[in-house]
Every structure is written in C-alpha cells, then in structure tokens.
Amino acid sequence: MKSVIKIYDMNKSSDAMNIQGAIASNEGVIACEVSLDKKEIQLIYNESFVTLDKIIESIEILGYMVVS
C-alpha cells in the first residue's frame, strides 16, 4: 500500500531523521522517503503487518503533528 503523510511541524533535518527512524521501526514498512521541503513522507508498507494508523501513532508519539 502507498500513502503520503503530511507532518505539520517537521522543520529540521533532525526532525526528518527522527520521523524516518520511527516509521522504519514498524514491521511491514517497505520504503519511506521524507521530503523536508514538502513536509511530507511517501510511504510503502504491507498492510498484513502494519496499519497506517499504527505508523501515524509512531510519529505522534515523538510529538509531531500529522495533518490529514
């Protein structure tokens, strides 16, 4: 499954690295590309292992705001 997630308060490269690490820690994430300029993440994942809600939760636990 492909998804695009917008992150409201991702401003620095360290934010992007933290978010990418949180996403990668979810089993079933196949690919993750973070665009700091667009404040978004393009994501490919296997729904048999992880849901989009679980991925969003792993980002929000770090204190970032996901925009739908």
Secondary structure, 3 states (H helix, E strand, C coil): CEEEEEECCCCCHHHHHHHHHHHHCCCCEEEEEEECCCCEEEEEECCCCCCHHHHHHHHHCCCCCEEC
